[in-house]
């Protein structure tokens, strides 16, 4: 462990000694249906930090909740902003606590906090190593060398998008990446199965933007200049489920929208104070079951170990 890693571990040890901490309840562990075809956990904005220590109890409790699950999930999908500043010590801390015995694959998208503090090549090196090491640990064959990639689990396609250059808040999707996405969707769609596309930032003018970002600028809080180009590709295909984060908006009226036929899901922050939703507690996310004709998003406070059934929603699949 490097010096920053040792310092982070020491600070967290002191923090937990002086801060009340309650482990998640084990009375209501997650248990998927026997007839679900695919299961995964969906989190965003874990944003583990080497100096903002108040986030850590929510992260570690949520990891413990998944570890207590009665289901071994086919995947954990992390929709960006895994760490605060893209530091190796932050990634090491995430790796140490993620519930690897309960997860078969890690599908991880980069967020602006993962990329904005380093030269692009350094970012890619740090992020791909983190993702590949996790998947090696759980015995997954997923191995990446770029921030955008494709992987198939049980016949279901996951497509992950990532910025092609260092940006501070938005992302930059090159023409080459957008062409890659279009070609991948042509091959993956048409069989009635949903395709899961993950990118950290949502479309502009979606999920309450720009108001939920607190800005009068129309593109604020969104993926940025390629928003319309991305939408024009995705709307050509059926049963696309776009999963994003970034907005730190609680579960509620801004979580799910159908946009030009695209099912757009914006996840709450796991560790940062959420706003604007009906449920704004820390520790929120979803666990997901895929069935033959529908996809069910189960809302849960992972830090407390409790489902929030009134905030569940169902996506019906088109034939």
N, C-alpha and C positions, 0 to 999 in steps of 0.2 A: 504494500500500500504506500502511495506517495505521501509527501508531507501534507498536502491539502486534504487528502483522504483521512489521515490520522487526526488532523485538526477538526474536520467535520465530525468524526466519530466521537472525539472528546467533547465537543460542544453539544452534541445530541445527548450524550450521557448525562451531562450536567442539566440540560434542559428537561429531560424526563424526570430527573430527581426533584425538580422544583415545580413541575407542572402536573396538575391532576390528569390522569390518563385512564380511560375506561376501554377495555377491549370490547370488540363487537359481540353482540348477543349470539349465543349458539343455539337458542331456542327455535329459530326459524332459518335453518341453513338452506341454501339454494338446492333445489332438486328438480332437474328438468324432466319433462314428460318422456315416457318410454318410446313414444312414436315420433319424436322430433328427429329430423334428418341431419341437423347441424346445430351446434350450440356455440355461442361465444360471448365473452364479456366485452363490453364497449365502454371505454373510458376516454376522457380527454383532459388535457391540461393538468397532469399530475404535478408538473413544474417544480420538481424537487430542487431544493436550493441549499447551497453550503452556508448561507447566512440568514435566510428567512425561515427560522426553525419552527415557527408555529404551524407550518403546513405539514410537518412530518407526521404528527400523530394521526391525521386523517389518512395519509398515504399508507402508513404501516398497518393501521386498523383495517383498511379496505383490503389490503393484501391478505391479512389474517382471515378476513371473512371469506374470501375466495378459497383459501386453503382449507377452511372448515366445510366447504361445499360438499354435498352428496353426489355431485356431478363432476366428472373430469371433462373440462370444456375442450372442444375441438380447437379453439383459438382464444387468444386475448387480443383485441384490437385496440390500439392506442392511437388516438387521432391527433397526435402532435403536441408540442410543448411538453416533452417528457421531462426536461430539466430546465432550470432557469437560465443558465449561461453556457450550456454545451461543454461543461468541464468534465474531464475524465472522472474526477472524484464524485461528481454528482451522478454520472452514469453508473459508477461502481455501487453507489448506495442504492440506486433503483434495482440493480441486478441482485444485490444482497437480499432484498425483501420481496421481490415478485414471487408469487406462489407457483414455482415451476413444477411441483408435483401434481398440480391441478389443471395444468395447461399443456396442450399438445403442440401448439404452434403460436408464435408471436408475430402478429401482423402490425407493424409499427410505421407510422408516418412521421415525418419531421415537421416541426412547427417553427415559427419565427424565432422563438427563444432558443431553439436548438441550433440555429444557423447564424444568428446575426452578430455574434461576437468574435468570429474567427474567419480567416481566409477560407474560401469555399472548399478547397482541396482538404484542408484540415477538418472541416465540418464533415465532409463525406467520409473521411477515414475514421473519425470518432464514431459517427452514427452507424456506419455499416458494421464496424467491429462489435459495437454494442448489440445490434440486432442479430448478427450472425452467432455471437457467443451464446446469447440466450437460446436461440433455436438449436444450437449444438447441444446445449445442456438438456433440453427436453427431447432430444432425438428426432427433431424435425429436419427435413432435407432442405428447408428454405435457406438460401444463401444469396446475398445481394452485393452488388458493387456500385450501386447508384441509389439516389433517393427516390426514384420511381421504379416500380417493379410489379410483377404479376406472380401470383401463386394460387394454386388450386388445392382445395381441401374437400374431400369427399365428393368431388365433382362440381363444387361450387367455386366460382372465380372471384378472387380478390384482386383489385387493381389499386395500387397505392401511387399517389402523385406527390411530387416534391419539387421544391424550387430548383431551378437550374443555375442560380447564381445567388450570392449573398444579398439578402434584403432585410430591412429592419422590421417592418410590420407585415407587408404583403408578401406574395410569392411571385415568382416569374416562371411561367410555363412556356418553354420554347416551342417553336413550330414543330421541331423534331419530336418533342414529347407528346404534343397534341396529336400528331400523326400516328405515333406509336399507340396512343390510347384508342384512337378510332379503329385502327387495324385489330387491336386486341378485342374490342367490343364486337366487331363483325364476327369474330370467331367464337366468342363466348356466349353470345345471345342467340335467341331463336329456338331454344329448347324448353322455354317456359320457366327455367330456373332464374332466380334473382342473381344479379351481379352486384357485388359490393365494391363501390368506388370510394376511396378515402382520400381526403385532402384536408389540411388543417383549417383553412379559412373557407367560409361559405361564399355562395354567390352574393354579389351586390344586390341591394333591394330585397333581401330575403331575411327571414327570422328577425324581423323588426328593425333591420338596418335602414338607414344609418343611426336611428335613434338609440338602439341598444348598444351602440358603440359610443354614444354621447357626442356625436359630431354632425355638423350640417353638410359635410362633404359627402356626396352620393356614394363614392367608392370606399369610404372609410369602413374598416372592419372586415372588408371582403378580401377575396383572393387577389383582387386588383385588376390590372389592365386586361388580363385574359379571361375575365369572368364570362363575358358574352361568348367568346370562342369556345370555352369549355361547355357552356350550356348548349350551344348549337350542336355539339357532338353528342352529348348525352341524350338530348331529347329525340334523337333519331331512333333510339332503341327502347324496347319494353323492359319493364321490371328492373330498372336501374335504381339502386338505393345508394344515395350519396351521403356519406357520414363525415361530418366536420366537427370542429370545436371552436376555440379561439375567443368566443364572445363572452364567456363566463356568465351565461344567462341560465338561470335556474330552470328546472323542469316545469313545463306548462305550455302556455299558448304559443311560445316561439320555438318549441322543440321540433315539431314536425310540420312540413308543408309539402304539398304537391305542386311542383312548378313545371309547367309545360310537359306534364307527364312523368317528370322525374320525382321520385320519392326522396325528399331532402330532410335529413335528420341532423340537428345540431345538438351536440352533447353538452351537458353542463360541465363546469370545472370540478375535478375531484377534490382539489385542496384549497382553491382560492375562493374567497367569498363570492357567492353567486348573487345575481340581481335580476329583476324584471320578471321572473317566473312566478308560478304559484307556490313552488317549493324551492326555497333558496338555501337550505342547509348545506354545509360542507359534507363531502363524502359521497356525493351523488354520481350515479351512472346507470347503465342498463346491463341486463343480461338478456341474451337474445336466443330465441328458438325459431328454427326454420322448419316449416312443414310443407307438405306438397302444394298447398294452395295459398299459404299465408306465411307471413313473418311476424312474430310477436316480440315486441320490445317490452320487457318487464323493468319498470322503474324500481330502483333500490337505493337506499342509503347504505352503502357498503361499510362505512365507518361505524354504523350502529348495528349492522347485521339485520336490517329490516326491509322487506319489500314495501313499495308504495303503490298498491294495486290500482288505486283510483287514477294514477297517471300512466298506466300501461296503455299502449296503443298497438293496433294491428294494421299491417299493410297487406291488402289483398292482391294476389298476383294475377296478372292478365294472362289469358290463354295465348 
